[in-house]
Amino acid sequence: MTSDAQKNKTFVKGAVVLGIAGITIKVLGAAFRIPLTNIIGDSGMGYYQTAYPIYVLFLTIATAGIPTAISRMVAERNAVDQPYEAHRVFKLSFMLLLTVGLASSSLLFFGAERITAFIKEPEAVYAMKAIAPALFFVPLMASFRGYFQGRQNMTPTAVSQVIEQLFRVAVGLGLAVYLLPKGLQFSAAGASFGATAGGIFGLAGILILYLFRKKEIAADLEGADRTPVESVGTILLGLLVIAVPITIGASIMPIINAIDTAIVKSRLVEIGYDSALARGLYGQLTGMAAPLINFPQVLTQAVAMSLVPVVASAYRRKEIGFMQRNIALGLRFALLLSIPCAMGMTVLAGPIMLLLYPLQKESAANAASCLAILAVGIVFLATVQTLTGVLQGVGKQLIPVRNLFLGALVKILLTYALTGIPSVNVRGAALGTVAAYLVAAALNLFAVRKYTETKIDGRLTFLKPLVSASVMGVVVLLLHRMSVGVLGNAVATLLAIAVGAAVYGYMILATHAVTMEEIGMIPRGDRLIRWMGKKRRDDRDVR
């Protein structure tokens, strides 16, 4: 295998590993939230939901862009044979996040009384104090993740993410049950402490993996020039220059969604809906339909995370051809994953909603129309995420922030205009979201072509996956309609999804949307190729 092919395989393997971890985390998250709601009810969830969003806000401000910044800076220095400088980036970022983590966790812990009094939820103080220590441990974990990602090793990040979520779920649910007799506010605090436990064990897990690789890291540093090339201030400034725009970018859509809440509800009331019905319609959009979009998003985010160090390293070494091939490969993989998800959620929107919410048929039907619209946005969101990773890798991290902001402005305008049309109502917000990602995706694509001169093969990247997904969509729709009367919706929907995955897999091979060489890049891909070869020989023997 050539050096470039080996590097490609490393990139694809990293994306697959992070994708599997991301799906596992989402499943565990559902396994946490649903039982927790049953344990502590609406009032208890009120305490929990008072503390958790504030924790996420603190965490986003403290760490959102840091792992990507570390990843890029480590990759750049390793690319020009400066392993000592790469390790200095890690050590300095660790100290920075140690300081930030200590400050933010202390601020949240000792300020919990004032914060909860200000938002008029004083009994949520215990939940807020229980989750505050997580702000110390999670940023430290982020420094290790960024370092390993910069070395193009995604396994430690994936392992620590799964460990963190496992302990969050186990400890959070366990303490919620154990503390329930003492009162809902204490039970909610127990659930909140799950995030702290997850941070502790996730950090321990990635620290152990770091120690296991200590000899490998020491070997890289052996004989390296230890004369500092950059000052401490220069490195820290470099981290912040990369991280701050990413943090701002990560905050744009949550802020826009908060504005969206006010716009949608007020516009629905203006066209004749009462407040309760307006709240219910918005809940169907944000609570029932929108969360399903997060599953495919996890996969494409994994591609973006894996792309950053690969692109940064190649860009620093001026390996332009290799960089361009990986950009094209990354976008292809993102669309190969996102297009069938979009098609499946569009044609099966109703059955999927009824499968998840069998006791809320009317709400499920309304949410299905929102899901069918939002599903189209999966493709544009995948493009945004992937190309954002590319632009971050080549030092243009401000551009995707600007593009997403412009998309968000389009969303606000469209949401306001469309939600006020009675026949559209809450679906206007879904259309606004799709438009936002379409605008950001188009602008990101233009920027990537401008700054990397990468040529995207539209037939290979978009048309072949779309044709394959369209065939899958027809098969899935017909199969569900023929079987639902006999098997019931739940079984018919799951069967249609399974058959759809098989049909899509066959079609992308039949149309050559993916090659055998590319299949060989994924973990266990060689075994899959051998199995496929044996299957073809067996079929020929039968004939």
N, C-alpha and C positions, 0 to 999 in steps of 0.2 A: 504493500500500500504506500502511495506517495505521501510526502510530508503534508501537502495541501489536503489530500483525502483524509488523512488521519486527523487533521485539525477540524475538517468538516464534521467528521464522525464525533469528535469531542463536543462540538457545538450542538449537534442534534441530540446526542445523548444527554447533555445538560438540560436542554429544553424538555425532553421527555421525562427526566427525573423530576424536574421542578413541576411539570404538569401533573404527574401522578400525585406528588405531594400536595399540590393545590386542590385537586379533586378530593383527596382524603380529608383535607382540612375542612372543605365545604361540607362534606358528609358528616364529619364529627361536629361541625358547628350546628347543623340541623339537629343532630342527636343530642345536643346540649340545650338548645333554645326551646324545642317542643316539650320535653319533659319538665324543664324548669318552669315553663308557663303553667303546666298542670300542677306542679308542686306549690308554687307561691302565688298563683293567680294574678289577676290584673293589678291588684294593689301592690303586691310584692314586686311585680315586673316594673311598676311605676318607680319604686325605689332603685331598682337595678338600672333601669333605663335613664334615670337621672344621673347616676354616676358614670356609666359606661361611655356615653358620647363625650363627656368632658375629658375622660381619660384618653379617648381616641384623639381628641383635639390637641391635648398636651403632647401626646406621642407623635402626632403628625408634625407639629411645629418642631419638636426636638430631633426627630430622626428621619423624616420622610425621604429626603434626598441623599442621606449620608451613605447608605450601602452602595448606591449607584456611583457616588463620587469616589468612594474608596476603590470600588471595582475598577473604574476607569483609570484612576491614577496608578494603581498597582499594575494593571495590564500595560499601561504606557511605559512604565519604568522597566518592567521585565522585558518588554519588546526591544529595548535598546541596551539590554544586558546591564541593568543597574539593580540587581536583586536587593542590595543593601538599602538603596533609596526606597524600593518598594516596601521593604519591611519597616523602614522609618515611617512611611505613610500610615501603615497599620498601627504602629505603636503610638504615634501622635494622635491618630483618630480615636484610639482606645481611650487615651487620657482625656481627650475632648469630650467624648461621650460619657465617660465616668463623671466628669464635672457637670455636664448638662443633665445627666440622669439623676445625680444626687440633688441638684438644685430643683429640678422639676418635680421629683417625688416628694421632696420636703415641702415645696410650695403647695402641692395638692393636699398632702397629709395635714399640715398645720393650718392650711387655709380652708379646710373642708367645712368647718362651722359657718364661716362667713359666706362661702359659695352657696351652700344649701339654704342658708337663711335668705340670701339675695333672691334665689329662684323659688323661695317659699315652699321648700321641701325639706324641713329641718330633720326629719327622721331618716333621710337618705344619707346622713352624715357617716353612718357606720359603713355603708357600702362604698362610699367615696374613700374613706380611710383604708379600707381593706384592699382596694385596688391601687392605691397610691404607690406602694413599694414596687409594683410592676414597672413603673417608670424608671426605676434604677436598673433593673436587670435586663429589660428588653433592649435598651440602647446598647448595652455592652455586647449583647448577642448580635446586634446589627453590625458592630465593628468586625467581628469574626466572619460573619456572612459576607460582608463586602470584600474582605481580604481573600477568602477562598474563591469568591466569584471572579475576582481579578486574576487569580491563578487558573481560571477556567475549570474549576472543580465545583460543580453545583451540588454534589452529594451532601456535604456537611450542612449546607443551607436547607436542603430538603429534609434531612433527618431531624435537624433541630426544630424545624417548623412543625413536623408531625409530633415530635416529643412534646413541644410546647402546647399544642392543641389537645393532645391526649390527656395531659395532666390538668389542663384547664377544665376539661369536661369532667374527668373523674373526681378531682378535688372539689370543683365548683358544685356539682350535683350532690356529692357526698355531704359536704358541709351544709348545703341548702336543706337537705333532709334532716341532718343531725341538729341543726339550730332552729328548725321550724317550731318546736314547742316553746322556744323563748320569745317568739314573735316574728312577724313578717320582716321587720326591718333588719333583724339579725340573720334571718335566713337569706335575705337578699345580699347581706354583707358576706355571708359564706360563699354564695355564688360568685360575687365579685372577687373574692380572694383566689378563686380559680385562676384568674389572669396572672396573679402574683406567683402562684405555684407553678404555672406554666412557664413563666419567665425564668424562675429559678432552675427548673429541671431542663428547660431548653438551653439555657446558658451552660449548665453542667455538661449536657450532651455534646455541644459543639466544642467546649473546652477539652473534653476527653479526645474528641476527634483531632483537635489541634495538637495535643500532646502525642497522639499516635503518629502524627506526621512531622514531629519535631526533628527527627533525624533527616528526613527528606528536605525540610526547610533549611536545616543547618548545612546540609550538603550544597544547597544552592548558594548559601552565603560564604562557604569556604573558599578562600582565595579571592573573594570579591573586594574591590576597592572600598574601604570604609571611610574614606574622606567625604564628609557631607557635601553634596552638590548644591543643595538648597537649604536655606535657613528654615528654622522652625516656623517663623512667621509666614514665609512664602508657601510652605506646605499647607498650613492651616487656612491661609487665605484661598489657596487653590481649592481646598475642600469646600469652603463656603461658597465660592464663585460657582461651583457646579451644583452644590446641594440646595442653595436657597431658591434658584428658579424652579427646581424640581419640586420643592416643598410648596411653592406658590402654585405650581401647576396642579399638584395633588389636592389643593384646597379649592380650586375653581369650581368644580362640579358640585361638591357638597354645599358651597355657598349659593350657587345657582339653584340647587334643589330646594334650599331653604326659601329663597325668593319665589321659586315655583309654587311652593305650598300656598303662600299668600295669594299669588296671582290666580291659581286654579280655583281655589275655594271662593274667592270674591267674584270671579267671573261667572262661576256656576250659579251663585246666588243672584247675580244681576240678571241672568236669563230665566229665573223662575224657580230654581231648586231651593228647597229649604236647607238650613245649615247642616242638619243631620244627614240628609241625602248627599249633599255636596261632600261632606266628610267621608261618607261611605264610598262614593265613587272614587275619590282620591286614594282611599285605602286600598281599593281593588287594584288600582294602577301601581301604587308604590309598595304595597304589602303582599300582593298576590302575584302580579305579573312581572314586575321589575326584578325581584330577586332571582328569577330563573335565568336572566341574562348573565348573571355572575358566573355560572358554571363554565360556559365556553370562554368567558373572559379570562378565567384562571389559566387556561391552556395558552392563549395568545400572550398573556403577560409573561409566561414562562419563556416563550420564544424571545420576547423583548429583553428580558433579564440576561439570557444567554448571549444575545447579540452584542450587548454593550462592550464587554471586554474583548470579544473577537474583533469588532470593528475598530475599537480604540487601539488595540495592538497593531493591527494591519495598517491603520492610518498613520500611526507613529513611525512604522518601519517603511512607509511609502510603498507597501505592497498593494497597489491600487486595484489590480486585476483580481487578486484574492479577496479583497474587501468587497468589491462589486459583486462577485459571485456569491458571497455569503449574504449580502443584503438581499439579492434576488432570491436566494434559497430560503432565507428567513421569512420573507413576505409570502412566498409560495406555501411554505408550511403553515403559516398563520391562516391563509385563505383556504387551504386544504382542510383545515380543522373547522373554521368558522362558517364556511358556506353551507356544508351539510347541516350544521346546527341551526342555522338560520332557516333553511328550507324545512327541516323537520318540525321546528317550533311554529312555523307559519301554517303548514298544512294540518298539523295535529294540535293546534292551539286549544281548541275546545276539549278534545279528549284528555289532553294533559291536565288542564285545569280541573276537569271533572274527576280525574284520577286523584289529584292532590286534595281536592275539597269536595268530596262526595255528598256532604251534608249541606252544602251551600250552593245549590245548583244555579240559582239566579245570579248570585255574585260571581260564580265561576264563569258563567256565560258572558257576563259583562267584562270580566278580566281577560277572557280569551281574546276579545277583539283588540284589547290593548297589547296583549302578548304578540298577536300576529303582526302588529305594526312594529313593536320594539324589536322583534326577531330580525327584521331587515337591518336594523342598526348594528347587529352583531358583526356583520362583515365590515362595516365602516369603523367600528370600534377596534376590531382586530388590526385594521390597517393603521389606525391612529397609534395604538400601543406599539406595534412593531417598528414603525418609522420614527416614533419618538425615541425608542432605544437606539436607532441608527444615528439620529441627530445628536443625542447625548454622547454617543461614542466618538463623534467627530468634532466635539466641542461647540456645538450649536444648540445648547440646552435651552436658550431663551426662545428660540423659534417655535418649538411645539407648545410652549406656554402661551405665546401670542396667538398661535393658531387656534388653540382650544378656547381661549378667551373670546376670539371672534366668533367661533362656533356657538359659544354660550350666549353671546348677544343675539345671534340669530334665533336661538331657542327661546329666549325671553320674548322676542317680538312675535314669533309664530305662535307660541303658547297663548299669549294675550289675545291675538287675533282669532285663532281657531277655536279656543275653548269657549269663546263667546257665541259660537254658532251652535244652536240647540241640537242639530243633527250630528254634530261632531263631539261636543261637550268634552269630557275628560280625555278622549282620544287625541285631542289637539295637543295635549302635553306630551303624549307619546310621539306624535309626528314631529314636534319640536325637538325632542331628544334625538331622533333619527337624523333630522336636518343638521343639528349641531355636530354630530360625528361625521356626517357627509362633508360638511365644510372643512372641518379640521383635517379629515383624511386627505381631501383634495389638496389642501395647502401644504400638508406634510409631504405628500408625494412630489409636489412641485419643488419643495425645498431640497428633498433628497436628490432629485435629478439634477438640481442646480449645483449642490455642493459636493456630490460624489460622482456625478456623471454616470450613474448607474442606469442601464437600459432594462426596462421591465418587459418581458415577453408576455403580452396580454393574452395570447392564445393559450400558452402553457400555464400562466399564473392564475388567470381568471376564467377563461372560456371553458377549458376542459373540466375543472372542478364544478363549474355551474351546470354543464351538460350532465355530468355524473350525478350531481345532487338533484337535478330535475327528474331524471329517470327514477332515482330513489324516491322522490316525493310522490310521483304517480303511483309507484308500487305500494308505498306506505298508505296512501290515501285509499286506494282500492281495497287493499287487504283489510284495513280497519273497517271499512263500510261493509265488507262481506262477512266479517267475523264477529262484529260487535253484537249482533242479534243472538248469536249462539253462545259466545264466550263471555259476554258482558264487557263493559267499557274497560275495566282495569286490565284484564288479561289481554284483550284485543289491542289495547294501547301498548302494553309492554312487548307483546309479540310483534307488533308493527315496528317498534323501535329497533328490536333485535334484528329483524329481517332487513330493515332499512340500512342498518350498519353493514350487514353482509353485502347487500346490493351495491352500496356506495364503494365498499372496498373492492368489489369485483370491477366496477365501472372505472375507477381511477387507474386500475391496472390495464383494463381493456383499451382505454383511451390514451394510455401512456402519460397520464397526468403525473405519475410518479414512476421512477425507474427502479430496476432491481438494485442498482448501486446505492440509491437513496434509501431503499428498504434496509440494505445492509448497514446503514449508518445508525439505525435505531438499536437500542439494547435488545438482544436476542434476535436481531434481524437476520443474521446468518442462518439460524435454525429455521426461521420462517421461510427463507429462500429455499433451503434444502427440502422442507416439507412440501412446498409448492411444486418443486421439480419432481419429487416422488409422486405427487398427486397426478401431475400431467402424464408421467410414464405409466402409472396404473390405468389412467383413462384410455391411453392409447392401446394398452394390452387388452382391455375389455372390448374395445372396438375391433 
